[in-house]
Amino acid sequence: VYMYLGDLYLEQAGQETKPELRGKAAENYKKGTDMYEKIYSQLTAGGDSESETDSEDGKEKKKGEKADKGDGKNQPKYGAQEAASDLFHALKLFGDFYAEDEAYSQAEPLYKRSLELEEFVSGPEDKDLARHKAKLAEMYCVQGKLPKAEPLFQEATAALEKSDPGSLQLANVLYNFGGMYYDQGQFGEAEVRFKQAFKIFDKLEDQDQQDLAQKRIALA
């Protein structure tokens, strides 16, 4: 509910251009992410968060499950992995909020914590995780923190080469990776990434030809 309320204030802020509403959005996002963090910590504190207990609550639950056997629709248990998923989505949303305001010092720890949890939930080769790593890398590039961006781009491209080869997503990550090297004056490394990106771009249909032409100018 806190996260939804934050979304509502953010939408109102955009419509009415009232900065105080963005402050209310941030306040509710903070409450929501803190609550998700507390829930996740509680579920992981005991070590085996998925195990059933022999408490009276557990006995009552088993009675309820017996009553549900007629339709076979038992409620799935909310455990550490589900809590981690909710938390990383909330943290990413809160990070996006600060990144939109270019408050990168506030967005960075939220994105980093989100990535840790997303990797736990989805695995290191998940394509959405790769996209989020590349997004953080791009944020570092905007700030001129290129040494921090490089390993994230490397991880993102390695994951996408396994999970989503030949995709527009991989091509864009490779192109932005090349742009990072270009900004550092490492033109040999930039050329390699740009050419890898164009091998994919040229095979994809429905490309924006004007955008592709501008990318070719960067290579030139």
Disulfide bonds with the S-S distance in Angstrom:
none
